Amino acid sequence: MSVHSASIRRWRGAALLMVGALAAFLGYLRWPTKTPAGQSPLVLLSSQNLESFRHAFNAADDRTRVIAFFSPT
């Protein structure tokens, strides 16, 4: 295998990785943001709505509750 063919394969691999990352990003942007019927809508927590979230969370102490945090890092 020559250095030239290894370089081409490396570039093709990088291009394929970039296309895959772009496709994943575009899929993320187009993903439906609606919740199923009967489920509360998704919210972004902030200092302005934290108290209402805490109240709703604590009011549901007779049910299973899940808090999921997703971070890009």
VMD Tcl script that draws the C-alpha trace (Angstrom):
set ca {
  {0.00 0.00 0.00}
  {1.40 3.35 -0.98}
  {1.37 6.51 1.05}
  {-0.95 8.07 -1.54}
  {-3.65 5.37 -1.19}
  {-3.44 5.53 2.61}
  {-3.92 9.29 2.44}
  {-6.95 8.91 0.16}
  {-8.50 6.35 2.50}
  {-7.91 8.65 5.44}
  {-9.64 11.53 3.61}
  {-12.55 9.29 2.62}
  {-12.92 8.14 6.22}
  {-12.88 11.72 7.47}
  {-15.42 12.76 4.83}
  {-17.69 9.85 5.77}
  {-17.43 10.80 9.44}
  {-18.34 14.41 8.65}
  {-21.33 13.35 6.53}
  {-22.50 11.08 9.34}
  {-22.14 13.85 11.92}
  {-24.05 16.26 9.69}
  {-26.82 13.70 9.14}
  {-27.10 13.11 12.90}
  {-27.27 16.85 13.56}
  {-29.96 17.42 10.93}
  {-31.92 14.46 12.28}
  {-31.71 15.97 15.76}
  {-33.09 19.27 14.47}
  {-35.99 17.57 12.72}
  {-36.81 15.18 15.59}
  {-40.38 15.69 16.82}
  {-40.53 17.65 20.06}
  {-44.08 16.71 20.97}
  {-44.74 14.47 23.93}
  {-47.22 11.57 23.94}
  {-50.83 12.21 24.91}
  {-51.22 12.47 28.67}
  {-47.60 13.48 29.26}
  {-46.62 16.98 30.27}
  {-44.74 18.96 27.61}
  {-40.96 19.09 27.74}
  {-39.50 22.17 29.39}
  {-36.11 23.78 29.71}
  {-35.28 24.37 33.34}
  {-34.20 27.86 34.26}
  {-34.07 29.97 37.39}
  {-37.45 31.45 36.41}
  {-39.36 28.13 36.31}
  {-37.43 26.07 38.86}
  {-39.86 26.72 41.71}
  {-42.91 25.61 39.68}
  {-40.99 22.50 38.60}
  {-40.07 21.71 42.20}
  {-43.71 22.11 43.28}
  {-45.01 19.83 40.48}
  {-42.29 17.27 41.18}
  {-42.98 17.14 44.92}
  {-46.76 17.01 44.36}
  {-46.35 13.71 42.46}
  {-44.75 11.82 45.36}
  {-47.20 8.91 44.92}
  {-45.90 8.17 41.38}
  {-42.58 7.21 39.84}
  {-40.68 10.33 38.77}
  {-37.69 10.58 36.48}
  {-35.48 13.58 35.83}
  {-33.19 13.20 32.84}
  {-30.47 15.71 32.01}
  {-28.90 15.61 28.59}
  {-25.72 17.51 27.97}
  {-23.64 17.82 24.80}
  {-20.43 17.52 26.81}
}
mol new
graphics top color blue
foreach p $ca { graphics top sphere $p radius 0.5 }
foreach p [lrange $ca 0 end-1] q [lrange $ca 1 end] { graphics top cylinder $p $q radius 0.2 }
display resetview
